[in-house]
Amino acid sequence: MGTVTSANIPTELPGWRHVYSGKVRDLFEPADGPDDRLLVVASDRVSAFDRELEPGIPGKGELLTQLSIWWFNRLTMIPHHLIVGDIPAEVAGRAMLTTKLDMYPIECVVRGYLTGSGWAEYRQSQSVCGVALPAGLVDGDRLPEPIYTPAYKAPLGAHDENISFERSVELVGADVAAALRDASLAIFTAASAIAEERGVILADTKFEFGAHPATGELTLGDEVLTSDSSRYWDAEAYHTAIIPRERMASFDKQIVRDWLAANWDGQGIPPELPVEIVERTAARYRELLARLVR
């Protein structure tokens, strides 16, 4: 099989050349012939606070891939990069064959609810990324309408930076910036309705887009609406929880974040995740997939 990365992702696949390893995904290009395709392989790696943790979450790569494919097949309002083709057996179930896009350096964040870094910023300025919000909101409140809060995708090793819409215009031009915003809000609205039908709240998410190399058309890329790129809450818990924080029980790695924040001071190598934390996190990933894909 060749060299193996963490979470059992091979770096050598017949007919493919390994070109990149990210926090979660590995990318491969065709070893020969046209290089207009990418094989995107999701690992079981898990990170928090910009640090990769051990061990990974068993089955996470397959769950993320299944969820992305499910959403790509339902988002008909914009072209996406997923294409049909043969997947190497070594990574079957955790890989997507895609068109290689000219990616824009913008992380397109849409927030339907106030929480996370948005809540921290709101407490300081009553706004999020320059978007003014009503007074009196608390952590977890639904916003009057979804807001678009882009971020600049920093080079590998640096932190992404929240930016204003005006700054996104400077980076990619007015037409592209507006198209990114409008597409992101349209997808979020459609996805939120689908999730709500299944008893799940889509609190916020991020999208990434690129230009199709042949047509220049705005195209949805990367992963989409997974539990790594999105914050999902249980709708029943949200509306019935007595303790405010419990209404935001999420279907992602928040269990990992909470444990790490309580057991690590941010210095040196993070501690190994306990078996119970790994198992609880894996169960939340599986539950979200079961809720949505039915």
C-alpha positions as a Markdown table, in Angstrom:
| # | Residue | x | y | z |
|---|---|---|---|---|
| 1 | Met | 0.0 | 0.0 | 0.0 |
| 2 | Gly | 3.0 | 2.3 | 0.5 |
| 3 | Thr | 3.6 | 4.9 | 3.1 |
| 4 | Val | 0.7 | 5.5 | 5.5 |
| 5 | Thr | -0.3 | 8.8 | 7.1 |
| 6 | Ser | -2.1 | 9.0 | 10.4 |
| 7 | Ala | -5.6 | 7.5 | 10.5 |
| 8 | Asn | -4.4 | 4.9 | 7.8 |
| 9 | Ile | -4.5 | 7.2 | 4.8 |
| 10 | Pro | -2.0 | 5.8 | 2.2 |
| 11 | Thr | 0.3 | 8.4 | 0.6 |
| 12 | Glu | 0.7 | 6.1 | -2.4 |
| 13 | Leu | -2.2 | 5.1 | -4.5 |
| 14 | Pro | -2.0 | 3.3 | -7.9 |
| 15 | Gly | -2.4 | 6.0 | -10.6 |
| 16 | Trp | -2.4 | 8.9 | -8.1 |
| 17 | Arg | 0.3 | 11.2 | -6.6 |
| 18 | His | 0.0 | 12.6 | -3.1 |
| 19 | Val | 0.2 | 16.4 | -3.1 |
| 20 | Tyr | -1.1 | 17.7 | 0.2 |
| 21 | Ser | -2.0 | 16.7 | 3.8 |
| 22 | Gly | -4.3 | 19.0 | 5.8 |
| 23 | Lys | -5.7 | 18.8 | 9.3 |
| 24 | Val | -8.3 | 16.3 | 8.1 |
| 25 | Arg | -7.9 | 15.6 | 4.4 |
| 26 | Asp | -5.3 | 14.4 | 2.0 |
| 27 | Leu | -5.3 | 15.4 | -1.7 |
| 28 | Phe | -4.1 | 13.4 | -4.7 |
| 29 | Glu | -3.6 | 14.3 | -8.3 |
| 30 | Pro | -3.5 | 11.8 | -11.3 |
| 31 | Ala | 0.0 | 10.5 | -11.6 |
| 32 | Asp | -0.3 | 10.6 | -15.4 |
| 33 | Gly | -2.4 | 12.4 | -17.9 |
| 34 | Pro | -4.6 | 15.5 | -17.4 |
| 35 | Asp | -4.3 | 17.1 | -14.0 |
| 36 | Asp | -7.8 | 18.6 | -13.9 |
| 37 | Arg | -9.0 | 16.2 | -11.2 |
| 38 | Leu | -8.4 | 15.8 | -7.4 |
| 39 | Leu | -9.0 | 12.9 | -5.2 |
| 40 | Val | -10.0 | 14.2 | -1.8 |
| 41 | Val | -9.6 | 11.7 | 1.0 |
| 42 | Ala | -10.9 | 12.3 | 4.5 |
| 43 | Ser | -9.0 | 10.8 | 7.4 |
| 44 | Asp | -10.0 | 10.1 | 11.0 |
| 45 | Arg | -7.7 | 12.8 | 12.3 |
| 46 | Val | -9.2 | 15.3 | 14.7 |
| 47 | Ser | -7.9 | 18.7 | 15.7 |
| 48 | Ala | -8.9 | 21.4 | 18.2 |
| 49 | Phe | -7.4 | 24.8 | 18.8 |
| 50 | Asp | -5.3 | 24.4 | 15.7 |
| 51 | Arg | -3.5 | 21.3 | 17.1 |
| 52 | Glu | -3.9 | 17.7 | 15.8 |
| 53 | Leu | -4.9 | 15.3 | 18.5 |
| 54 | Glu | -4.4 | 11.7 | 19.2 |
| 55 | Pro | -6.1 | 9.3 | 18.7 |
| 56 | Gly | -8.3 | 10.0 | 15.8 |
| 57 | Ile | -12.1 | 9.4 | 15.8 |
| 58 | Pro | -12.8 | 6.0 | 14.3 |
| 59 | Gly | -14.9 | 6.1 | 11.2 |
| 60 | Lys | -14.9 | 9.9 | 11.0 |
| 61 | Gly | -13.5 | 10.1 | 7.5 |
| 62 | Glu | -16.2 | 7.9 | 6.1 |
| 63 | Leu | -18.9 | 9.8 | 7.9 |
| 64 | Leu | -17.7 | 13.2 | 6.7 |
| 65 | Thr | -17.4 | 11.9 | 3.1 |
| 66 | Gln | -20.9 | 10.4 | 3.1 |
| 67 | Leu | -22.4 | 13.6 | 4.5 |
| 68 | Ser | -20.6 | 15.8 | 2.0 |
| 69 | Ile | -21.8 | 13.7 | -0.9 |
| 70 | Trp | -25.3 | 13.6 | 0.4 |
| 71 | Trp | -25.4 | 17.4 | 0.6 |
| 72 | Phe | -23.7 | 18.0 | -2.8 |
| 73 | Asn | -26.4 | 15.9 | -4.4 |
| 74 | Arg | -29.1 | 18.1 | -2.9 |
| 75 | Leu | -27.6 | 21.5 | -3.5 |
| 76 | Thr | -28.9 | 22.1 | -7.0 |
| 77 | Met | -28.8 | 25.9 | -6.9 |
| 78 | Ile | -25.1 | 26.1 | -7.7 |
| 79 | Pro | -22.5 | 23.9 | -9.5 |
| 80 | His | -20.2 | 21.8 | -7.3 |
| 81 | His | -16.9 | 20.0 | -7.8 |
| 82 | Leu | -18.0 | 16.5 | -7.2 |
| 83 | Ile | -17.7 | 14.2 | -10.3 |
| 84 | Val | -18.4 | 10.6 | -11.0 |
| 85 | Gly | -15.4 | 8.2 | -11.5 |
| 86 | Asp | -13.5 | 5.3 | -10.1 |
| 87 | Ile | -12.2 | 5.6 | -6.5 |
| 88 | Pro | -9.2 | 3.5 | -5.5 |
| 89 | Ala | -10.2 | 0.6 | -3.4 |
| 90 | Glu | -7.7 | 1.6 | -0.7 |
| 91 | Val | -9.7 | 4.7 | 0.1 |
| 92 | Ala | -13.2 | 3.7 | -0.9 |
| 93 | Gly | -15.9 | 5.2 | 1.3 |
| 94 | Arg | -13.7 | 8.0 | 2.5 |
| 95 | Ala | -12.8 | 9.7 | -0.8 |
| 96 | Met | -14.5 | 12.0 | -3.3 |
| 97 | Leu | -13.4 | 12.5 | -6.9 |
| 98 | Thr | -13.6 | 16.2 | -7.8 |
| 99 | Thr | -12.8 | 18.8 | -10.4 |
| 100 | Lys | -9.8 | 20.8 | -9.5 |
| 101 | Leu | -10.9 | 24.4 | -9.0 |
| 102 | Asp | -9.1 | 27.7 | -8.9 |
| 103 | Met | -10.0 | 28.3 | -5.3 |
| 104 | Tyr | -10.8 | 31.7 | -3.8 |
| 105 | Pro | -8.9 | 32.7 | -0.6 |
| 106 | Ile | -12.2 | 33.4 | 1.2 |
| 107 | Glu | -13.8 | 31.2 | 3.8 |
| 108 | Cys | -17.5 | 31.9 | 3.4 |
| 109 | Val | -19.0 | 31.8 | 6.8 |
| 110 | Val | -22.8 | 32.1 | 7.4 |
| 111 | Arg | -24.3 | 32.4 | 10.8 |
| 112 | Gly | -27.9 | 31.8 | 11.6 |
| 113 | Tyr | -27.4 | 31.8 | 15.4 |
| 114 | Leu | -25.1 | 33.8 | 17.7 |
| 115 | Thr | -22.5 | 31.6 | 19.3 |
| 116 | Gly | -18.8 | 30.7 | 19.3 |
| 117 | Ser | -16.4 | 33.4 | 18.2 |
| 118 | Gly | -19.4 | 35.5 | 17.0 |
| 119 | Trp | -20.8 | 35.6 | 20.6 |
| 120 | Ala | -17.4 | 36.6 | 21.9 |
| 121 | Glu | -17.2 | 39.5 | 19.4 |
| 122 | Tyr | -20.8 | 40.5 | 20.0 |
| 123 | Arg | -20.1 | 41.0 | 23.7 |
| 124 | Gln | -17.4 | 43.5 | 22.9 |
| 125 | Ser | -19.0 | 45.4 | 20.0 |
| 126 | Gln | -22.6 | 44.3 | 19.6 |
| 127 | Ser | -21.6 | 43.2 | 16.0 |
| 128 | Val | -20.0 | 40.3 | 14.2 |
| 129 | Cys | -17.4 | 41.0 | 11.5 |
| 130 | Gly | -18.7 | 44.5 | 11.1 |
| 131 | Val | -22.4 | 43.4 | 10.9 |
| 132 | Ala | -24.4 | 45.3 | 13.6 |
| 133 | Leu | -26.8 | 43.1 | 15.6 |
| 134 | Pro | -29.7 | 44.0 | 18.0 |
| 135 | Ala | -29.0 | 44.6 | 21.6 |
| 136 | Gly | -29.8 | 42.0 | 24.3 |
| 137 | Leu | -28.9 | 38.8 | 22.5 |
| 138 | Val | -27.4 | 35.9 | 24.5 |
| 139 | Asp | -25.3 | 33.0 | 23.5 |
| 140 | Gly | -27.2 | 30.7 | 21.2 |
| 141 | Asp | -29.9 | 33.1 | 20.2 |
| 142 | Arg | -31.3 | 32.9 | 16.7 |
| 143 | Leu | -30.4 | 36.0 | 14.6 |
| 144 | Pro | -33.1 | 38.0 | 12.9 |
| 145 | Glu | -31.7 | 36.7 | 9.6 |
| 146 | Pro | -28.6 | 34.8 | 8.6 |
| 147 | Ile | -25.5 | 36.9 | 8.3 |
| 148 | Tyr | -22.5 | 36.5 | 6.0 |
| 149 | Thr | -19.1 | 36.9 | 7.8 |
| 150 | Pro | -16.2 | 36.0 | 5.5 |
| 151 | Ala | -12.7 | 35.1 | 6.6 |
| 152 | Tyr | -9.4 | 35.3 | 4.8 |
| 153 | Lys | -7.9 | 31.8 | 4.3 |
| 154 | Ala | -4.4 | 32.3 | 5.6 |
| 155 | Pro | -1.4 | 30.3 | 4.3 |
| 156 | Leu | -0.7 | 26.9 | 5.8 |
| 157 | Gly | 0.5 | 27.3 | 9.4 |
| 158 | Ala | -1.2 | 30.7 | 10.0 |
| 159 | His | -4.6 | 31.5 | 11.5 |
| 160 | Asp | -7.5 | 32.4 | 9.3 |
| 161 | Glu | -8.6 | 36.0 | 9.8 |
| 162 | Asn | -12.2 | 37.3 | 10.1 |
| 163 | Ile | -12.6 | 40.1 | 7.6 |
| 164 | Ser | -15.3 | 42.5 | 6.5 |
| 165 | Phe | -17.2 | 42.2 | 3.3 |
| 166 | Glu | -15.4 | 45.3 | 2.1 |
| 167 | Arg | -12.1 | 43.6 | 2.7 |
| 168 | Ser | -13.3 | 40.5 | 0.7 |
| 169 | Val | -14.0 | 42.9 | -2.2 |
| 170 | Glu | -10.4 | 44.1 | -2.1 |
| 171 | Leu | -9.2 | 40.5 | -2.2 |
| 172 | Val | -11.3 | 39.0 | -5.0 |
| 173 | Gly | -13.2 | 42.0 | -6.6 |
| 174 | Ala | -16.7 | 43.3 | -6.2 |
| 175 | Asp | -18.4 | 40.8 | -8.6 |
| 176 | Val | -16.9 | 37.7 | -7.1 |
| 177 | Ala | -17.3 | 38.9 | -3.5 |
| 178 | Ala | -21.0 | 39.5 | -4.1 |
| 179 | Ala | -21.4 | 36.1 | -5.8 |
| 180 | Leu | -19.7 | 34.4 | -2.9 |
| 181 | Arg | -22.0 | 36.1 | -0.4 |
| 182 | Asp | -25.2 | 35.5 | -2.3 |
| 183 | Ala | -24.4 | 31.8 | -3.1 |
| 184 | Ser | -23.5 | 31.2 | 0.6 |
| 185 | Leu | -26.7 | 32.7 | 1.9 |
| 186 | Ala | -28.8 | 30.8 | -0.6 |
| 187 | Ile | -27.2 | 27.5 | 0.2 |
| 188 | Phe | -27.5 | 28.1 | 4.0 |
| 189 | Thr | -31.2 | 28.9 | 3.7 |
| 190 | Ala | -31.9 | 25.8 | 1.6 |
| 191 | Ala | -29.8 | 23.5 | 3.9 |
| 192 | Ser | -31.4 | 25.0 | 7.1 |
| 193 | Ala | -34.8 | 24.1 | 5.8 |
| 194 | Ile | -33.8 | 20.5 | 5.0 |
| 195 | Ala | -32.1 | 20.1 | 8.4 |
| 196 | Glu | -35.1 | 21.5 | 10.3 |
| 197 | Glu | -37.4 | 18.9 | 8.6 |
| 198 | Arg | -35.2 | 16.3 | 10.3 |
| 199 | Gly | -35.1 | 17.9 | 13.8 |
| 200 | Val | -31.7 | 19.5 | 13.4 |
| 201 | Ile | -30.7 | 23.1 | 13.6 |
| 202 | Leu | -28.0 | 24.4 | 11.3 |
| 203 | Ala | -26.5 | 27.1 | 13.5 |
| 204 | Asp | -23.6 | 28.1 | 11.3 |
| 205 | Thr | -21.3 | 26.8 | 8.6 |
| 206 | Lys | -18.5 | 27.7 | 6.2 |
| 207 | Phe | -18.3 | 27.2 | 2.4 |
| 208 | Glu | -15.4 | 27.3 | 0.0 |
| 209 | Phe | -15.7 | 28.2 | -3.7 |
| 210 | Gly | -13.5 | 28.3 | -6.7 |
| 211 | Ala | -13.7 | 29.2 | -10.4 |
| 212 | His | -14.2 | 26.2 | -12.8 |
| 213 | Pro | -10.9 | 26.1 | -14.8 |
| 214 | Ala | -12.7 | 25.7 | -18.1 |
| 215 | Thr | -15.6 | 28.0 | -17.7 |
| 216 | Gly | -14.7 | 30.4 | -14.9 |
| 217 | Glu | -18.1 | 29.5 | -13.3 |
| 218 | Leu | -18.5 | 29.9 | -9.5 |
| 219 | Thr | -18.3 | 26.4 | -8.2 |
| 220 | Leu | -18.8 | 25.0 | -4.7 |
| 221 | Gly | -15.7 | 23.0 | -3.5 |
| 222 | Asp | -14.0 | 21.4 | -0.5 |
| 223 | Glu | -16.4 | 19.6 | 1.9 |
| 224 | Val | -19.9 | 20.9 | 2.5 |
| 225 | Leu | -22.1 | 21.1 | 5.5 |
| 226 | Thr | -20.3 | 18.4 | 7.5 |
| 227 | Ser | -20.0 | 18.2 | 11.2 |
| 228 | Asp | -16.4 | 19.5 | 10.9 |
| 229 | Ser | -17.4 | 22.6 | 8.8 |
| 230 | Ser | -20.8 | 23.3 | 10.5 |
| 231 | Arg | -22.4 | 23.6 | 13.9 |
| 232 | Tyr | -25.5 | 21.5 | 14.2 |
| 233 | Trp | -27.8 | 21.4 | 17.2 |
| 234 | Asp | -30.6 | 19.1 | 18.3 |
| 235 | Ala | -33.8 | 21.1 | 17.7 |
| 236 | Glu | -35.7 | 19.4 | 20.5 |
| 237 | Ala | -33.0 | 20.1 | 23.0 |
| 238 | Tyr | -32.6 | 23.7 | 21.8 |
| 239 | His | -36.3 | 24.4 | 22.4 |
| 240 | Thr | -36.8 | 22.5 | 25.7 |
| 241 | Ala | -33.4 | 22.7 | 27.6 |
| 242 | Ile | -33.6 | 24.3 | 31.0 |
| 243 | Ile | -29.9 | 25.0 | 31.3 |
| 244 | Pro | -29.0 | 27.5 | 28.5 |
| 245 | Arg | -25.8 | 25.7 | 27.5 |
| 246 | Glu | -27.6 | 22.4 | 27.0 |
| 247 | Arg | -29.8 | 23.9 | 24.3 |
| 248 | Met | -26.6 | 24.0 | 22.1 |
| 249 | Ala | -25.7 | 20.3 | 22.3 |
| 250 | Ser | -23.9 | 19.9 | 19.0 |
| 251 | Phe | -23.2 | 17.1 | 16.6 |
| 252 | Asp | -19.5 | 17.7 | 16.2 |
| 253 | Lys | -16.2 | 17.7 | 18.1 |
| 254 | Gln | -17.4 | 20.1 | 20.8 |
| 255 | Ile | -17.0 | 17.3 | 23.3 |
| 256 | Val | -13.3 | 17.2 | 22.3 |
| 257 | Arg | -12.9 | 21.0 | 22.5 |
| 258 | Asp | -14.5 | 21.1 | 26.0 |
| 259 | Trp | -12.4 | 18.3 | 27.3 |
| 260 | Leu | -9.2 | 19.7 | 25.9 |
| 261 | Ala | -10.0 | 23.2 | 27.3 |
| 262 | Ala | -10.4 | 21.7 | 30.8 |
| 263 | Asn | -7.4 | 19.5 | 30.7 |
| 264 | Trp | -4.7 | 21.4 | 28.7 |
| 265 | Asp | -3.2 | 24.8 | 29.2 |
| 266 | Gly | -2.3 | 25.2 | 25.5 |
| 267 | Gln | 1.4 | 24.7 | 26.1 |
| 268 | Gly | 3.5 | 21.8 | 24.7 |
| 269 | Ile | 2.0 | 18.6 | 23.2 |
| 270 | Pro | -1.8 | 18.2 | 23.9 |
| 271 | Pro | -2.7 | 15.2 | 26.1 |
| 272 | Glu | -4.1 | 12.0 | 24.5 |
| 273 | Leu | -7.9 | 11.9 | 24.3 |
| 274 | Pro | -9.5 | 9.5 | 26.7 |
| 275 | Val | -11.4 | 6.5 | 25.2 |
| 276 | Glu | -14.7 | 7.8 | 26.5 |
| 277 | Ile | -14.2 | 11.2 | 24.8 |
| 278 | Val | -13.4 | 9.5 | 21.5 |
| 279 | Glu | -16.4 | 7.2 | 21.7 |
| 280 | Arg | -18.8 | 10.0 | 22.6 |
| 281 | Thr | -17.5 | 12.1 | 19.8 |
| 282 | Ala | -17.8 | 9.3 | 17.3 |
| 283 | Ala | -21.4 | 8.6 | 18.4 |
| 284 | Arg | -22.3 | 12.3 | 17.8 |
| 285 | Tyr | -20.9 | 12.1 | 14.3 |
| 286 | Arg | -22.9 | 8.9 | 13.6 |
| 287 | Glu | -26.1 | 10.4 | 15.0 |
| 288 | Leu | -26.0 | 13.4 | 12.8 |
| 289 | Leu | -25.6 | 11.3 | 9.7 |
| 290 | Ala | -28.4 | 9.0 | 10.8 |
| 291 | Arg | -30.7 | 12.1 | 11.4 |
| 292 | Leu | -30.0 | 13.7 | 8.1 |
| 293 | Val | -29.5 | 10.8 | 5.7 |
| 294 | Arg | -32.8 | 9.0 | 6.1 |
